[in-house]
Amino acid sequence: MMLKVSTALVRSSMVALVALMMGACDRSPLTTEESAVVATLALGALPALPSDPSNIYADNKDVAAFGKKLFGDTRLSLNGKVACATCHLPERQFQDDKPLAVAVGTGVRRTMPLAGVAWGPWFFWDGRKDSQWSQALGPLEDQVEHGSDRTTLVFTIATHYRQTYETLFGPLTDLPAVAVAASPVGTIAARRAWDALTPAERTAINRGFANIGKAIAAHGRTLKPEMTRFDRFAASHAQGNSAPDNARFTQQEIAGLKLFLGKGSCTNCHSGPRLTDDHFHNTGMPAVPGLPPDGGRATVLKAIGADPFNCLGAFSDATPDQCGELRFMSQDRHALTRAYKPPSLRRVSSRPPYMHAGQFPTLDAVIAHYASAPRAPAGHSELKPLDLSDQDRQALVAFLKTLEP
């Protein structure tokens, strides 16, 4: 009798253990709150591509095809060797793996990746441009990027792409009789040549120049973020399914995700399905010896409003009521001193170095900076010290590596 009772007890205990194990397998590794945030970070939560009312050609496929040609054309540079694709390498997530961009000369900031950038309201690290097409114009006349000028650029289009341009945008009329290097920005000689043009000639040049930017922007809008292992994990988690092999997370990666969502405060800046909030933050980035002082967003506020190619400018296709970002942008210089836009974290592990001037060579160095929260060289850092162990830091890096295809 004693033997029969013991056998029954053993069988009962085994059933209970199996049930407990099955329940443990069914339980999510994330809390309800964490699961809700994960859903907002997944690529499936990405909304439809927003319209750009300032560019009526934004979604024109023929204009985008023209823009792709211009994106790779080295003739749109002073030395005939630099194209947009020189720094925004298509095979490298449209960035160049360098701490500072190198084109006609060497810049003072790192090249930003472009996939998914069309969902953002501001462009460049400091957000000095309010549209993709306006952004595309800046490097063309920057003396260390393309190093050209708008008159030369429009004449280059007239020489090599006239038929395509005029089919898309209409006739190139009222151009100067002679192609001289002229622009209201750039060298003293270029500015003097610009002042010598008639108002009609300057308007024609500006119109052609703006359309170059609008074509490149139309191409840029086709560059979409890729699905990553994190997105596959998020999708299977949301459906309550067991994750397939190409989406399964290790315990370390789960721990890193939990830190990312909680203790690490990473979603304060890296939120939404592109893992950026598109705002501007001072996170105490160290200045780079040898580079000029960089005040970030605070130093460009006046220039944004004065830009003739902004949303409210004469070459924008928007109405004033469609320019809310520009009309109501923050003017708080103190809060925006050394504030920069956080780039998307998608595919971040494969594109070191990091930060606006390539200050950190590894993700571990980035996390160490955020954990120590040093004082900012100027302005006020938003960071607060984090008590992260070596194990925590390794877990965060492990999670960030899941943001790859």
C-alpha positions in Angstrom: 0.0 0.0 0.0 2.8 2.4 0.9 4.4 1.7 -2.5 1.2 2.5 -4.4 0.8 5.8 -2.6 4.4 6.8 -3.3 3.9 6.0 -7.0 0.8 8.1 -7.2 2.5 11.0 -5.5 5.4 10.8 -7.9 3.1 10.7 -10.9 1.1 13.7 -9.5 4.3 15.6 -8.9 5.6 15.0 -12.4 2.3 16.2 -13.9 2.5 19.3 -11.8 6.1 19.9 -12.8 5.4 19.5 -16.5 2.4 21.9 -16.2 4.6 24.4 -14.5 7.3 24.1 -17.1 4.7 24.6 -19.9 3.3 27.6 -18.2 6.8 29.0 -17.9 7.4 28.5 -21.6 4.1 30.2 -22.4 4.8 33.2 -20.3 6.3 36.3 -22.1 9.8 37.3 -21.1 8.5 40.9 -21.1 6.0 42.6 -18.9 2.8 43.9 -20.4 4.2 47.5 -20.3 7.4 46.4 -22.0 5.5 44.5 -24.6 3.5 47.6 -25.4 6.6 49.7 -25.9 8.2 47.0 -28.1 5.2 47.2 -30.4 5.9 50.9 -30.9 9.5 50.3 -31.8 8.9 47.6 -34.4 9.0 48.3 -38.1 5.4 47.2 -38.4 4.4 50.4 -36.5 6.0 52.6 -39.1 3.3 54.9 -40.5 2.9 55.6 -44.2 5.5 57.8 -45.7 4.5 61.4 -44.8 3.8 63.8 -47.6 6.1 66.7 -48.3 3.9 69.6 -49.3 6.9 71.7 -50.0 8.0 69.4 -52.9 5.2 68.6 -55.4 7.6 66.2 -57.1 8.3 64.2 -53.9 6.5 61.1 -55.0 7.0 61.3 -58.8 8.7 58.1 -59.9 10.3 59.8 -62.9 11.7 62.6 -60.8 13.0 60.0 -58.3 14.8 58.2 -61.2 16.4 61.5 -62.2 17.3 62.2 -58.6 19.1 58.8 -58.4 21.2 59.7 -61.4 22.1 63.1 -59.8 22.9 61.3 -56.5 25.7 59.4 -58.2 26.9 62.1 -60.6 30.4 63.4 -59.7 30.0 66.3 -62.2 28.0 68.1 -59.5 31.2 68.9 -57.7 34.1 71.3 -58.0 36.7 68.6 -58.7 34.5 66.3 -60.7 35.2 63.5 -58.2 32.5 63.9 -55.5 28.9 62.8 -55.6 26.3 62.4 -52.9 27.1 58.7 -53.0 30.7 59.4 -52.2 29.8 59.8 -48.5 26.4 58.2 -48.6 27.5 54.8 -49.9 24.5 52.6 -50.9 26.3 49.4 -49.9 27.1 50.9 -46.4 23.6 52.0 -45.3 24.2 55.3 -47.1 27.1 56.4 -44.8 30.9 56.0 -45.1 32.2 54.5 -41.8 34.4 57.6 -41.2 34.4 59.8 -38.0 34.3 62.9 -40.3 32.9 63.1 -43.8 35.6 63.4 -46.5 34.7 64.8 -49.9 36.4 67.8 -51.6 37.7 68.5 -48.1 37.2 67.0 -44.7 34.1 68.1 -42.8 33.5 68.6 -39.1 30.8 66.0 -38.6 30.0 62.4 -39.4 27.9 61.3 -42.4 24.4 60.3 -41.3 22.7 57.2 -42.7 19.8 57.9 -45.0 17.4 54.9 -44.8 14.1 56.1 -43.5 15.2 59.7 -43.2 12.1 60.9 -45.1 10.0 60.3 -42.0 11.8 63.0 -40.1 10.9 66.7 -39.9 14.5 68.1 -39.6 17.7 67.2 -41.4 21.4 67.2 -40.6 22.7 66.6 -37.1 21.6 70.1 -36.1 18.4 70.2 -38.1 19.4 73.2 -40.1 17.2 72.2 -43.0 13.4 71.6 -42.8 13.0 69.4 -45.9 14.9 66.7 -47.7 15.1 68.8 -50.9 16.5 71.8 -49.0 18.9 69.4 -47.2 20.2 68.1 -50.6 21.2 71.6 -51.6 23.5 72.4 -48.7 26.3 70.0 -49.5 26.4 71.0 -53.2 27.6 74.5 -52.3 29.5 73.6 -49.1 33.2 74.2 -49.8 34.4 71.0 -48.1 31.6 68.8 -49.6 30.8 69.2 -53.3 32.4 72.7 -53.4 30.4 73.9 -56.3 28.0 76.9 -56.8 24.4 77.0 -57.8 25.0 78.7 -61.2 27.6 76.1 -62.3 25.3 73.4 -61.1 22.3 74.6 -63.1 24.5 75.0 -66.2 25.8 71.4 -65.6 22.2 70.2 -65.7 21.5 72.3 -68.8 24.5 70.7 -70.5 24.0 67.1 -69.6 20.4 66.6 -68.6 18.4 69.4 -70.4 15.9 67.1 -72.1 15.2 65.1 -68.9 15.0 68.2 -66.7 12.7 70.1 -69.0 10.4 67.1 -69.4 10.0 66.9 -65.7 10.2 70.6 -64.6 9.6 72.8 -67.6 11.9 75.0 -69.7 15.1 76.3 -68.4 14.6 80.0 -69.3 16.2 83.3 -68.3 19.6 81.8 -67.5 22.6 84.0 -67.8 24.3 84.1 -71.3 27.5 82.8 -69.8 28.1 80.1 -67.2 30.0 81.9 -64.5 30.6 80.6 -61.0 28.0 82.7 -59.1 26.2 82.2 -55.8 25.1 84.3 -52.8 27.2 82.0 -50.7 30.7 80.8 -51.2 33.8 82.7 -52.4 34.0 86.4 -52.6 34.2 86.1 -56.4 31.1 83.9 -56.6 29.1 86.4 -54.5 30.2 89.3 -56.6 29.2 87.4 -59.8 25.9 86.7 -58.2 25.3 90.4 -57.5 26.0 91.2 -61.1 23.2 88.9 -62.4 19.7 90.4 -63.1 16.8 89.5 -60.7 15.3 87.3 -63.4 18.6 85.4 -63.9 19.0 84.9 -60.1 15.4 83.6 -59.9 16.0 81.2 -62.8 19.1 79.9 -61.2 17.5 79.5 -57.8 14.5 77.7 -59.4 16.8 75.2 -61.2 18.9 74.7 -58.1 15.8 74.0 -56.0 14.6 71.5 -58.5 17.9 69.7 -58.3 17.3 69.3 -54.6 13.7 68.2 -55.2 14.8 65.4 -57.6 17.5 64.1 -55.1 14.9 64.2 -52.3 12.4 62.2 -54.4 15.1 59.5 -54.7 15.9 59.8 -51.0 12.3 59.0 -50.1 12.6 55.6 -51.7 15.3 54.6 -49.2 13.3 52.6 -46.6 14.5 50.9 -43.4 15.1 47.1 -43.5 13.4 44.4 -41.4 15.7 43.3 -38.6 15.9 40.4 -36.2 14.3 42.6 -33.5 11.3 43.3 -35.8 10.8 39.5 -36.4 11.1 39.0 -32.6 8.6 41.7 -32.0 6.1 40.4 -34.5 6.2 36.8 -33.2 6.0 38.1 -29.6 3.0 40.2 -30.4 1.2 37.2 -31.9 2.1 35.0 -28.9 4.0 32.6 -31.1 7.3 30.9 -30.5 9.9 32.9 -32.3 11.5 31.3 -35.3 15.2 30.7 -35.4 15.9 34.0 -37.2 14.0 35.9 -34.6 14.8 34.2 -31.3 16.5 36.2 -28.6 19.1 34.9 -26.1 18.7 35.5 -22.4 21.4 38.2 -22.7 19.6 39.9 -25.6 16.3 39.9 -23.6 18.2 41.4 -20.7 19.6 44.1 -23.0 16.1 44.8 -24.4 14.7 45.2 -20.8 17.6 47.6 -20.0 16.9 49.6 -23.2 13.3 49.9 -22.3 13.8 50.6 -18.6 16.9 51.4 -16.5 18.9 52.6 -19.5 16.4 55.3 -20.4 17.3 54.7 -24.1 13.8 55.3 -25.4 14.0 58.9 -24.1 15.7 59.7 -27.4 15.5 56.5 -29.4 11.7 55.9 -29.7 9.3 55.0 -32.4 9.9 52.5 -35.2 12.9 54.3 -36.6 14.4 54.4 -33.1 14.8 58.2 -33.0 12.5 60.9 -31.7 13.7 63.4 -34.2 14.2 66.0 -31.5 17.5 67.6 -30.3 19.3 66.5 -27.2 22.5 67.6 -25.4 24.0 64.3 -24.1 27.3 65.7 -23.0 29.2 64.6 -26.1 32.9 65.6 -25.7 34.4 68.1 -28.1 36.9 66.8 -30.6 40.4 68.4 -30.3 41.3 70.3 -33.4 37.7 70.9 -34.6 36.1 74.3 -34.3 33.6 74.9 -31.5 30.2 73.3 -32.3 27.1 74.7 -30.6 24.7 72.2 -32.3 21.1 73.2 -32.8 21.4 76.6 -31.0 23.7 78.0 -33.7 21.4 77.4 -36.7 18.1 78.8 -35.5 18.5 82.2 -37.2 19.7 80.6 -40.4 16.7 78.2 -40.6 14.3 81.1 -40.6 16.3 83.1 -43.2 16.9 80.1 -45.6 15.3 81.0 -49.0 14.7 77.3 -49.6 12.8 76.6 -46.4 9.1 75.6 -46.3 8.0 79.2 -46.2 10.4 80.3 -49.0 9.6 81.3 -52.6 10.7 77.9 -54.0 8.6 75.8 -51.6 5.3 74.4 -53.0 3.7 74.5 -49.5 1.2 77.0 -48.1 2.1 78.7 -44.8 -0.3 76.6 -42.9 1.5 73.5 -44.0 4.8 74.7 -42.5 4.0 74.1 -38.8 7.4 72.6 -37.9 9.1 75.7 -39.1 6.6 78.3 -37.8 6.5 76.8 -34.3 10.0 75.5 -33.8 11.7 76.0 -30.4 13.9 79.1 -30.2 15.4 78.2 -26.7 19.1 78.7 -27.5 20.1 77.6 -24.0 18.3 74.3 -24.1 19.5 73.7 -27.6 23.2 74.4 -27.1 25.2 71.4 -28.2 21.9 69.6 -28.9 21.9 67.1 -31.8 19.4 64.9 -33.5 19.7 61.2 -32.4 20.2 59.1 -35.5 18.2 55.9 -36.0 19.6 52.9 -34.2 18.6 50.6 -37.0 21.7 48.6 -38.1 23.7 50.7 -35.6 26.1 47.9 -34.7 27.6 47.7 -38.2 28.4 51.4 -38.6 31.0 52.6 -36.1 32.3 55.1 -35.1 29.5 56.9 -33.2 28.1 60.3 -32.4 28.1 63.5 -34.5 31.9 63.7 -34.8 32.8 60.0 -34.5 33.8 60.5 -30.8 33.4 56.8 -29.8 34.8 53.8 -31.7 32.5 51.2 -30.2 29.0 50.7 -28.8 30.5 49.8 -25.4 32.3 53.2 -25.3 28.9 54.9 -26.1 27.2 53.0 -23.3 30.0 53.8 -20.9 29.6 57.5 -21.7 25.8 57.4 -21.1 26.4 55.5 -17.8 28.9 58.0 -16.5 27.0 61.1 -17.7 29.8 63.6 -17.8 29.3 67.3 -17.8 28.7 68.8 -21.3 31.4 71.0 -22.8 28.7 73.7 -23.2 25.0 73.8 -22.4 23.3 71.3 -20.1 23.5 67.6 -20.6 20.2 65.7 -20.2 22.0 62.6 -18.9 21.9 61.3 -15.4 24.4 58.6 -14.1 23.3 55.0 -14.6 24.4 52.2 -12.4 25.2 49.7 -15.1 27.4 46.6 -14.4 29.7 45.2 -17.0 27.1 42.5 -17.5 24.5 45.2 -18.1 26.6 46.9 -20.7 27.3 43.7 -22.5 23.6 42.9 -22.5 22.8 46.3 -24.1 25.4 45.8 -26.8 23.9 42.3 -27.5 20.5 43.8 -27.9 21.7 46.6 -30.2 23.2 43.9 -32.4 19.7 42.5 -33.0 18.8 45.6 -34.9 20.5 44.0 -38.0 18.7 42.1 -40.8 
